[in-house]
Amino acid sequence: MSIAREPELKDVKELKELKEVKEVKEISTKYLNRDLSWIEFNWRVLEEAQDASTPLLERVKFLSIVSSNLDEFMSVRVAGLKDQIKAGYTKKDFTGYTPAGLIKRIMKRTAKMVTEQYKTYREVTRLLMKEGIVFTEYEDLNTSQKKAMDAYYHDIIFPVLTPMAVDQSRPFPLVHNQSLYLAVLLVREGEDLDEEPYFAIVQIPSNLARCIPVPTRSNSKKTEFILLEELIEHHIQSLFSGYTPISVHGFRVTRNADLTLNEEGAEDLLEEIEKELRRRRWGSPVRLEVQEGIHPYALAQLQDEFEIEEQIFEIDGPLDITYFMKLASSLNGFENLRYPRVVAKYPIEFEDETDFFSILKMKDVLVHHPYETFDAVTDFIVHAAYDPHVLAIKMTLYRASGKSPIIQALARAAESGKQVTVVVELKARFDEERNIAWARMLEKSGCHVVYGLVGLKTHAKITLVVRQEEHTLRRYVHVGTGNYNDSTARLYTDVGLFTSNSVIGEDASALFNEITGYSAPHDWQSFAVAPTDLKDKLFELIARESEHARAGRPARIIAKMNSLSNQEMVDALYAASQAGVKIELIIRGVCCLRPGVPGLSENITVRSIVDRFLEHSRIYYFENGGHVDVYLSSADWMTRNLTRRIELMCPVLDRDMKKMMIQILNVTLHDNVKARELMPNGMYTRIKNELTPYRSQFEAMRITSWKKLRFES
């Protein structure tokens, strides 16, 4: 007779996972939920912070990214769900969730993630200490260090602080979105501690360094830091003379940060967005983070003020560890704790030429960032700005860097008399203020600044240069998958196509005319444009593969994107799978398609790569019976991209450039180091095989060198 045993920890974990799988199947057999899928993506980011093979300071950065990702998710997606619940909306989405049911599942999964994140934080800080990077507490400083930190507090920090009491005559002050505060409980000196305490808050100044360098100890090579809030907490008595602090704990509120614009009723969209940005400060609270061990009275005060009962996270560690990113980037030395430096190559086609236009007359050029430098794109626009034969420059700007040379070039071109039209997307989330500044600067320089179409974000990435050449005009076009941002181009993988193809040039002109004028929808020769016809074009291409499969011809789809959440697109892929089309999806983030389900999606695989660079390129491959079509695009297969944005999909027509795009896809599909595969249950597992380890982003660096050899041969 067998004796029953207590389940081991591993068994318990497996039982929980099986239970989660069962719950998923009960809710929906066809689709994965968008928000739950996003949480799984952020888990993959956290796994990079946990990966011992990732250099230590890079693990620090991944931890920071987990936090910044969660901040945006809470302030937009969770905020939207709370708005639906408040409005009494109870209808299920296509994945089977009501807003109330979904938010419960989100909070449960997110709470588990945050616990794991801070467990990783403690492990990483221990490892940093071994490397000589130490986060210390005030009590652990020696006498000379304490003296230096006391002086820093009184000279630099104290004058900036404002203690804010909360009582009958002083209502609760405005607490800013995602700012760090201290909740302070006090009693009058000499009063009984059993009396109801006084309550006050102190904002941690965001314009001071969060990590304060501590003077080095004698005979020590360690680099020490103390957190700003730790120093303020130690000196909290200096802000409340006559009172005794009995509890000091940090807290942080995340507010609804999604803009609600009345675009049709707005006389000036720029002014309307500026008003909404000011209103964002008063957005309804959606999450409250507090330090673990916070006094119950202080927590009750915060809950009452913010009207939050469930979305509360008790944090065992410093709140808001997004500061880790700046610290890891600014530390001098410690190169052994970072990824090796990548020197982006200048595209070989332009390397020995100062005239971009003479090259592009002869052939198209494809650039793969960040392995090839974004300087080529910047130089193309600067070259056009100064070329006396260029008559006009038109481009879209969704996001740009803080000191964008492209902005400067466009202003210079306008000042020199060229016709410069810039479509600035004012509604690019969390970049609104920066884009407003660019819009005003460009207008002052004489550029025609257009804010796009009412109700639509302009997300297409395209530049059109019109040049006078002998007795004709020639159009030069750059189309990309990423923003015209020289900073993120060093961190994101994207592709950009330079071409003087006349058909693409004519479509580019028509696109700008639609955005800036009253042109009727164009009969595109090469482009597919959202929201008018991109989705229909994709349906057509997917259906064509199904026809090839049924006829026994080669049929295959490879689609690389950031997210797949549109139900109709998922259904179209399911239908193609059932017709026998082999479908390989490379999706970094959200995926609502459930792969590998017999009779539904057994011909579909989904993989995600989270690595050193953010996978951002959108590339779409259709076998077409052996006559391969390849496209680059600004659009993911999400409802917002296909129906509420101006998006662009452009074919790659040059045979060599098409081969290069296919090579990029093939390299990605062979990754067995950083790739994870999506399982039918919605979970991801690392791809493991007996093949030699193959890391696609590292291989892409080598392939750029191969490109040089290919063009020299």
C-alpha positions, 0 to 999 in steps of 0.5 A: 500500500502506497503512502500519500506524501506532501507535495514538493514545492516543484509539484505545487508550482506545477499544480498552480500552472495546471490550474491557471491553464485550466482557468484560461481554457474555461474562459476562452479556447481561441484567444489570449487576453491582450492585457494578460499577454502584456504581463507575460511580456513584462515577465520576459523582461524581468527574466533578463534581469534574473539571467546570470549570463546577462552582465550585471549593470545590464540586469540593473537596466532590465529591472528599471525597464520592468518598473517603467513598463508597469507605470505606463501599463497602470496609467493607461490600460488599468486606468481604462479598465477602472473607467469602464467599471466606474461607468457600469460596463459589464460586457465581455471582450472577445477573450471572455473577460469583463472589466471587473474580472480582468482587473482582478486577474491583472492585479493578482498576476502583477502583484506576483511580478512585483514580489519577484522583481524586488526579490531580484532587486535584492539579489542584484544589489548584493552582487553589485556590492561584491563588485564595489557598488554599494547602496548604504543606509545612513546608520552604516556611514562612518563619522566623516561620511555622515558629516558630509551627508549632513552638510549635503542635506542642509545645503542642497536638500533642505531648502527645496523641501516643503512639509505639507500638513493635513488637517481641518484647515489644510486639505490634502495637497495635490499628489503628483502622478508617479512622484515619490512622497513620504507619509509622516505621522507625528505627535507633539513633544510631550504628548501621549503616543496613544493620541491620534497622530498628526499627518503630513506629507513631504515630496521627494524632489524629482529635480535632485539626484535620487542616488547621492554619491557618498565620499569614499572611505579611507583605504576603500575602492568601493563606490557608495550611494545613499538614496535621497529619501533615506537622507531626508527620512533621517533628517525628517525632524528638521522639518517638524520642530516641536513634533516627534516623528513616530512613522515615516514611510514612502508612497507613490500614486499612479494616476490615469494618464490617458488623454481624453481629447475633444478633437472635433470641437477643438479650434486649436489642437495644440492648445487642447493638448496642452490643456489635457496635459495640465489635467493629467496631474489630476487624473484619478488614482489607479495604483497606490504603492507604499513601503512595506510596514507603513503605519496603518493610520497613514495607510488609511489616510492615503486610502481615504484620500485616493479612494483606493481599496484594492490596487495597493502594492506594499513594496519591500524595497525602494519605491520606483526603481526606474532610477536604476537606469540612469545610475547604470548608464552614468557610472564611470568604469565597470565596463566588465559589467556591461555589454561590449560596446557596439560600433554601428557601421555606416551603410557601405553603399553611402560610405565613400560618397558625399552625394546620397542622390547619385547613389539612390538613382542607381539602387535602393539601400536598406539600413538595419538599425542599430547595427548600421548607424542612424546617422545615415538617415540624419545625413540624408535629411541634412544633405537634402536641407543644404542641397540647392537643387532640393525644392521640398522636404516632407516628413512625419515626426512621431517621436524625436530625441531631445536635441534632434539634428533632424529638427535643426536640419528641417528648420535650416531648410525652411529658412533657406527657402525650401518648401518644408512640411512636417506632420508632427504627431502631438498625441504621441503618448508621454511625448506630447510636451516635447512634440509641442515644443518642436512644432512651435520651433519649426513653425517659427522657422517657416516650416508648414507644420501639420497636426494630422487628421482629426481622430487619427494618430499619424504613426507612419514613418516616411520622408519625401525629398523632391529634387530638381534634376536637369529638366525633370523632378525626381522623388527620393523616399525614406520609409522606416519601421521606427521613429526619426529618433537618433537616441532610440535608434541606438537601442531599437532594432528597425529597418529603413528603406531609401529609394528613388523608385518612381512608383513609391515616390508617387505614392509618397506624394499622394500620402502627404496630400491626403494628410495635409489636404482634402485629397480623396483616398488614393488608388495606391500603386505600391503602398497600403495605408491605414485606416483606409485599406491596410487591413484589407490588403493584409486580408488579401495577402493572407487569403492568397497564401491560403489559395496557394496552400490549397492548390499545393503551391508553396505557402508561408507567412512570416510576420515580425511585429511588436503586437498582435491583438486585432481579432479579425487578423487573428481569425484570418491567420487561424483560417490560413493555418487550417488551409495548410499555410505555415505561419511563423510569427515573431512577436515581441510583446502582446499576442492574442493568438493561441498557437498550436491548437489542433484543428485551429492553429497547429500550423502557427508558431509564435516566438518572442525575443527579448534581448539587449536591443528592443525588437521593433521592426515590422517585417511581413513575408508572403511566400506567394507560390514562390514569387516572394513578397516582402514588406516593411511597415510602421504598423503592428496588427493591433486594432488601433494601428489598423483603424485609428492611425495613419500607418504605412506598409511599403513593399521592398522591390529591389531583389538584393534588398529583399534578400537582406530582409529575408536574411533578417527574418531567418536570423531571428527564427534561428535564435535559440538563446534569447527566443521564447516560444508561446505555448497554447496555454498562453505561457512562454518557454525558452527555445532549447535544442541541441544546436550550437547556441545562436543569438540573433542580435549578436549574429545580426552584428556579424551579418552587417559585416557580411553585407559589406563583403557582399557589395565588394564582391 
